[in-house]
Amino acid sequence: LMLRVRSLRAGYGGVEVLKGVSLHVDEGEIVAIVGPNGAGKSTLLNAVAGLAKPWSGSVVLGGVEYAGEPAEAVAGRGCVLVPEGRQIFPGLSVRDNLLLGAWLRMRHGGRRAVERDIGAMEALFPVLAERRLQAAGTLSGGEQQMLAIARALMSRPSLLLLDEPSIGLAP
């Protein structure tokens, strides 16, 4: 079992958004959370990724409970979120954004593997190779979305969370 969420409650300020959400994701499984605006999809992903602190309940990744840990600790466990709105670093180059996605790996001496992974991301998203040295903020919306996904993949996550992944992408 990859991820198990049990009786998760979370919200913002005094407004409860998640009211006892439970789900599980098996290794290799793809799960989609579908619902109308305001249903709590982003709040759920933010709570799983450590960006929103759960009020109660549990989040277990790979057998380890981590609900309430900060996002950087959650990312270190292998759970990475591509947030709605992309949140790339607009003043940095495409390449530097990709390198930031591999920050934890770089700290542990994985420079050669990171360079190979940049090549893999540029093969997956050829426009990123063409714009390697361009400021990320000057990319089109769809190109920024590709960069956000590639940046997340650079960390080699065991669990990839995508919030509104198709926004701005052409077919």
Residue pairs with C-beta under 8 A, 6 or more apart in sequence:
1 24
1 25
1 26
1 27
1 60
1 63
2 25
2 26
2 27
2 29
2 61
2 62
2 158
2 159
3 23
3 24
3 25
3 48
3 59
3 60
3 61
3 79
3 159
4 23
4 24
4 25
4 58
4 59
4 60
5 21
5 22
5 23
5 24
5 44
5 48
5 57
5 58
5 59
5 60
6 22
6 57
6 58
6 60
7 20
7 21
7 22
7 56
7 57
7 58
8 18
8 20
8 21
8 22
8 44
8 47
8 54
8 56
8 57
8 58
8 59
8 67
9 16
9 18
9 19
9 20
9 21
9 54
9 55
9 56
9 57
10 16
10 17
10 18
10 43
10 44
10 46
10 47
10 52
10 53
10 54
10 55
10 57
11 17
11 18
11 43
11 55
12 43
12 52
16 55
17 40
17 43
18 40
18 43
18 44
18 47
18 54
20 57
21 40
21 44
21 57
23 31
25 31
25 159
33 41
33 44
33 45
34 41
35 41
41 163
42 84
42 163
42 164
43 52
45 81
45 161
45 163
46 52
46 81
46 83
47 53
47 54
47 59
47 67
48 59
48 74
48 79
48 81
48 161
49 71
49 74
49 75
49 79
49 80
49 81
49 161
50 66
50 69
50 70
50 71
50 72
50 73
50 74
50 75
50 79
51 71
51 81
51 83
53 68
54 67
54 68
57 67
58 65
58 67
59 65
59 66
59 67
60 66
61 74
61 77
61 78
61 79
61 158
61 159
62 77
62 78
62 158
64 77
66 73
66 74
66 77
69 77
71 81
75 104
75 155
75 157
76 104
77 158
78 155
78 156
78 157
78 158
78 159
79 157
79 158
79 159
79 161
80 152
80 155
80 157
80 159
80 160
80 161
81 152
81 161
81 162
81 163
82 148
82 149
82 151
82 152
82 160
82 161
82 162
82 163
82 165
83 148
83 163
84 163
84 164
84 167
85 164
86 141
86 144
86 145
86 147
86 148
86 168
87 148
88 97
88 136
88 137
88 139
88 144
88 147
88 148
88 151
89 96
89 97
89 100
89 136
90 135
90 136
90 137
90 138
91 135
91 136
91 137
92 100
92 135
92 136
93 132
93 133
93 134
93 135
93 136
94 128
94 131
94 132
94 133
94 134
94 136
94 139
94 147
95 118
95 132
95 133
96 136
97 136
97 147
97 151
98 118
98 121
98 128
98 147
98 150
98 151
98 154
99 106
99 114
99 118
99 154
100 151
101 150
101 151
101 152
101 153
101 154
101 155
102 110
102 114
102 117
102 154
102 155
103 155
104 155
105 113
105 114
105 154
105 155
105 156
106 114
114 154
117 153
117 154
117 156
118 154
121 128
121 150
121 153
121 154
122 128
122 129
122 132
123 129
124 150
124 153
125 146
125 147
125 149
125 150
127 143
127 146
128 143
128 146
128 147
128 150
131 139
131 143
136 144
136 147
139 147
140 168
141 167
141 168
142 168
142 169
142 170
144 168
145 165
145 166
145 167
145 168
145 169
146 169
149 162
149 165
152 160
153 160
